[in-house]
Amino acid sequence: MEILQYSIRKLFSGIPLILGVTLISFVLMVYFGPDKTYELLGKNPTPEEIAEVRSQLGYDQPFVVRYVDYLRELATLDFGNSDSTGERVDALLARTIPVSLALTAPGFVLGNALGILLALFAAYYRSTWVDKTIMASAVIGMSISFLIVIIAFQIIFASSYGLGWFPVRGWSIGSIGDYFSYVAVPTMATVFVALGYNTRFYRSVLVEEMTRDHVRTAKAFGVPPSKLFYKNILKNSLIPIITRIVFSIPLVIISGSLLIESYFGIPGVGKITYDAIISGDQPVLKAVVGLTAILFVLAQLLTDIMYRAVDPRITLK
Amino acid sequence: MPMKFLLSAAILLTTALLLSGCGDSQDQGNPGSEVANLKVYRHAMDQAPTSLDPVQAANVYANFIVLNAFDTLFSYKYLARPYELKTNLAAAWPEISADGLTYTIRIKQGVHYVDDPAFSGGRGRELVAEDFIYSLKRHFDPASRPQGAWLWSGRIVGLDEWKQAGSDYSAEIAGLRTLDDYTIQIKLIKPYPQLLFTLAMGYSAVVPREAVEHYGREFAIHPVGTGPFRLTSYDTSKVILERNPNFRQEPVDIEFEGYDPQRHGFSGVAAIDGLSPPLVDRLEINFIAEASARWSSFTKGDEVQYASIPNEQVDQVLASKRPVTLKPEYAEKYHFAAGIEAGFVFQTFNMDFPEFGYNEDPQRERRNKALRCAINKAYAWEQRNESFYIGLGKVFPGIIVPVAPEFDTNLSTESITRDLAGAKKLLADHGWTPENLPPLVYGTNSSVTARLMFEQFRAWMKELGYPTEKIILKRFATFGDISKAWKESRLPFVSKGWGLDFPDAENTLQLFYGPNGSPGSNDANYRNPEYDRLYELASTMLSSPQRTEIYHRMNRLLIDDCVSITGLARTRIYLWHKDVIAIPDREIVGGFFLRYVDIADTEQPAITGSVFR
């Protein structure tokens, strides 16, 4: 009951956030985004045809009217049809979000799990060659452009110039084997880059926890290292770890990964979003921005509830 | 307890979403799958179309699918070059009245649409003449968001008036009607020699009204036509089409299609003689924007079977550029074709800018012309060709492209030959100094290549004596943005490319016809009464030496007025796997060749060869 009441309060308090995000993004879309009109015209348009297209796109309406329409669409989750493909936006997202999720989830899970594991090692062997090696590797992973990693991994693991173990591109899944085959190289590329950021972040969190009095006390009482790390350090470090992971989820779900999807030919939401940005497909953009804002509010709620679960001292008020 | 419940629910939801992402199995063409034994051709393109609705088939990417899912009255012969029209849905060539104003076209009987829920009982009905009328009317109905009206506007009796009256489909149009279920009659306001070409374009593909009404705006992703293939899936990464089992049986006459053993023998296309298209069971068109990914997929062996050579791979793959030949290791594995595009890249001055174009002061106008000519003389086309088109582009004078039948082979190349001394003299003779030269705003897109092209241009202008700070770059993030600037006449200098819609120089000459000024296709806003008079004179003439001569005169007028810095036609090099029996072509026709693509049962003999247009 406490959780339910808190959730309702939290969701209501998220409304200003959603209004703020949607307003700012809509201002950017309308006043700074691409003008879709000229992509929808023929080669030799007349002024009348230009006016017709602008009217169809709603460009001839006052900003306030268009923004209120946006809020209505967000409330009803009915964003109409894409201005580019004509496909219904809800169908478009329903088709592409699961693909992006299936694509990014393994990399997300592995990147975080391995990041925590390596951070534990680095923290435990702080200032030794183990720590330095892990941190140096992390910096290398962070320093190389994601694009370069993708191209290199594609050539090494998938192309005929390299090992050729996996498909170069595509998303043709008829079995779980196919899934692993298509997701392997994108996952490796994602993990390679994410690992650097994650390991550095988690290491700093763990090192900070290791310097606390209760850890020193536990050590003095002779608690074995494995128990010390799991119970006294990792569990007490969960607050920032949860924050980082949960707040990444909306981006994993909605944004997908543009570069991965483009280079590996995967029909996910990242490519859809990118195309919408560069072409000014406002119905799709409005949906993506609005839903991302809603997901962040939900992520905030989930984070608070999880804080309560991992730290009983925290109350949901 | 609530926490465990929440956690379990979250895991279940995530698993369900993951499974739904994996379960959308669109492509069973991989080895071991249920359709592994089908003939599958996997094509690659560098962009995806945004709409598959014929009224929005504005580019080659859309036409690749539209022309295979739908039918047009006419199409082009598979192999004949220069391009030649042939009948497609039309049962015969049209009967044309003596005054050239009335076209009577009979269409084939017994042509059926693919089965689709849009039809009563789900069975595709027979295509009738009224469908063509409806399809053309859609271009004049704003609700369809059409892009092809410019082809027929002001050409067909009553069509523009029909739009002005509200685009009521129940209203008849005097110039566009059916005589019976299989006969179409088109009445023109004035002769339109390019009419049949427009009826081979994806824009004129025939659609069934009930499907358009059934799917609404989503008709753009649910094409329902009578073409050789039917669409089974479409997303940002690829489109999959399967053989239309009801497609009419029309055996290929390879000689009629323009087969020449010397030019085409290497490809094995002679083997399709007598077969009825489509020849593959399944057609996949992969949209791969990244050249490296496209090349890796092509060379993998079991993925895409067709690709162009990325610029960065040219030295790796080609043994020589003139003529184009492959290194042995590539020639052993792939067929290739090299040919000049049916289009060109060029720059124009916007004559509406008094600093460079028309000016109320006649003396300044003369000086402006000298300035334009000097810039043209300082432009180094060959250097541009080497820097950005791997030295394989064809530089030509004027705007009649080499692929057009009216190309002027005798035209002087002076306008494309760099003459820096002459350019400097021209400036000096007309009183231009670094101090009084006007700022030149160079608008382009935001790509790295575009930036490099600008820097090269600025360097040439610096050599001419143009102060660097007066050559100003204005970048546009998207094509829509730069297109808007062109159409609103906001740029004094326009860089762009043009692909031919049909093989007739009229298609490029109209780019400088006065009444087509902004927001029309005449971005140069060139208004020369003599040019316009000649254009209007030629516009009603059938192809003939007299018309070609008029075209040539117009071309020379443009060169003399230094309104445009032109031009270069890029050379395309295509490679395809040797088990693919085809001569691919993406020019003009867009995707007509796909119905003739076959896959060999066993690997073809390793013959090296090429096609030159």
Chai-1 contact restraints between the chains, C-beta under 6 A:
chainA,res_idxA,chainB,res_idxB,connection_type,confidence,min_distance_angstrom,max_distance_angstrom,comment,restraint_id
A,I3,B,P2,contact,1.0,0.0,6.0,A-B,restraint_1
A,P34,B,T478,contact,1.0,0.0,6.0,A-B,restraint_2
A,P34,B,G480,contact,1.0,0.0,6.0,A-B,restraint_3
A,P34,B,D481,contact,1.0,0.0,6.0,A-B,restraint_4
A,D35,B,G480,contact,1.0,0.0,6.0,A-B,restraint_5
A,D35,B,K484,contact,1.0,0.0,6.0,A-B,restraint_6
A,K36,B,G480,contact,1.0,0.0,6.0,A-B,restraint_7
A,Y38,B,G480,contact,1.0,0.0,6.0,A-B,restraint_8
A,Y38,B,S483,contact,1.0,0.0,6.0,A-B,restraint_9
A,Y38,B,K484,contact,1.0,0.0,6.0,A-B,restraint_10
A,E39,B,G480,contact,1.0,0.0,6.0,A-B,restraint_11
A,G42,B,Q147,contact,1.0,0.0,6.0,A-B,restraint_12
A,G42,B,G148,contact,1.0,0.0,6.0,A-B,restraint_13
A,G42,B,W150,contact,1.0,0.0,6.0,A-B,restraint_14
A,K43,B,S521,contact,1.0,0.0,6.0,A-B,restraint_15
A,N44,B,W150,contact,1.0,0.0,6.0,A-B,restraint_16
A,N44,B,N516,contact,1.0,0.0,6.0,A-B,restraint_17
A,N44,B,G520,contact,1.0,0.0,6.0,A-B,restraint_18
A,N44,B,S521,contact,1.0,0.0,6.0,A-B,restraint_19
A,P45,B,P519,contact,1.0,0.0,6.0,A-B,restraint_20
A,I50,B,P519,contact,1.0,0.0,6.0,A-B,restraint_21
A,E52,B,P142,contact,1.0,0.0,6.0,A-B,restraint_22
A,N81,B,R217,contact,1.0,0.0,6.0,A-B,restraint_23
A,S84,B,T50,contact,1.0,0.0,6.0,A-B,restraint_24
A,T85,B,T50,contact,1.0,0.0,6.0,A-B,restraint_25
A,T85,B,A220,contact,1.0,0.0,6.0,A-B,restraint_26
A,T85,B,I221,contact,1.0,0.0,6.0,A-B,restraint_27
A,G86,B,R217,contact,1.0,0.0,6.0,A-B,restraint_28
A,G86,B,E218,contact,1.0,0.0,6.0,A-B,restraint_29
A,G86,B,A220,contact,1.0,0.0,6.0,A-B,restraint_30
A,E87,B,E218,contact,1.0,0.0,6.0,A-B,restraint_31
A,E87,B,I221,contact,1.0,0.0,6.0,A-B,restraint_32
A,P98,B,L17,contact,1.0,0.0,6.0,A-B,restraint_33
A,P98,B,S20,contact,1.0,0.0,6.0,A-B,restraint_34
A,P98,B,G21,contact,1.0,0.0,6.0,A-B,restraint_35
A,V99,B,G21,contact,1.0,0.0,6.0,A-B,restraint_36
A,L101,B,L17,contact,1.0,0.0,6.0,A-B,restraint_37
A,L101,B,L18,contact,1.0,0.0,6.0,A-B,restraint_38
A,L101,B,G21,contact,1.0,0.0,6.0,A-B,restraint_39
A,A102,B,L18,contact,1.0,0.0,6.0,A-B,restraint_40
A,A102,B,G21,contact,1.0,0.0,6.0,A-B,restraint_41
A,A102,B,C22,contact,1.0,0.0,6.0,A-B,restraint_42
A,A105,B,L18,contact,1.0,0.0,6.0,A-B,restraint_43
A,I151,B,S292,contact,1.0,0.0,6.0,A-B,restraint_44
A,Q154,B,S296,contact,1.0,0.0,6.0,A-B,restraint_45
A,S159,B,S296,contact,1.0,0.0,6.0,A-B,restraint_46
A,S160,B,T299,contact,1.0,0.0,6.0,A-B,restraint_47
A,S160,B,K300,contact,1.0,0.0,6.0,A-B,restraint_48
A,V168,B,S296,contact,1.0,0.0,6.0,A-B,restraint_49
A,V168,B,S297,contact,1.0,0.0,6.0,A-B,restraint_50
A,V168,B,K300,contact,1.0,0.0,6.0,A-B,restraint_51
A,V168,B,E303,contact,1.0,0.0,6.0,A-B,restraint_52
A,R169,B,A293,contact,1.0,0.0,6.0,A-B,restraint_53
A,R169,B,S297,contact,1.0,0.0,6.0,A-B,restraint_54
A,S172,B,D27,contact,1.0,0.0,6.0,A-B,restraint_55
A,S172,B,N30,contact,1.0,0.0,6.0,A-B,restraint_56
A,I173,B,C22,contact,1.0,0.0,6.0,A-B,restraint_57
A,I173,B,S25,contact,1.0,0.0,6.0,A-B,restraint_58
A,G174,B,S25,contact,1.0,0.0,6.0,A-B,restraint_59
A,G174,B,Q28,contact,1.0,0.0,6.0,A-B,restraint_60
A,G174,B,S33,contact,1.0,0.0,6.0,A-B,restraint_61
A,Y179,B,C22,contact,1.0,0.0,6.0,A-B,restraint_62
A,Y263,B,E290,contact,1.0,0.0,6.0,A-B,restraint_63
A,Y263,B,A293,contact,1.0,0.0,6.0,A-B,restraint_64
A,G265,B,S237,contact,1.0,0.0,6.0,A-B,restraint_65
A,P267,B,D235,contact,1.0,0.0,6.0,A-B,restraint_66
A,P267,B,T236,contact,1.0,0.0,6.0,A-B,restraint_67
A,P267,B,S237,contact,1.0,0.0,6.0,A-B,restraint_68
A,K271,B,T236,contact,1.0,0.0,6.0,A-B,restraint_69
A,I278,B,T478,contact,1.0,0.0,6.0,A-B,restraint_70
A,A309,B,M3,contact,1.0,0.0,6.0,A-B,restraint_71
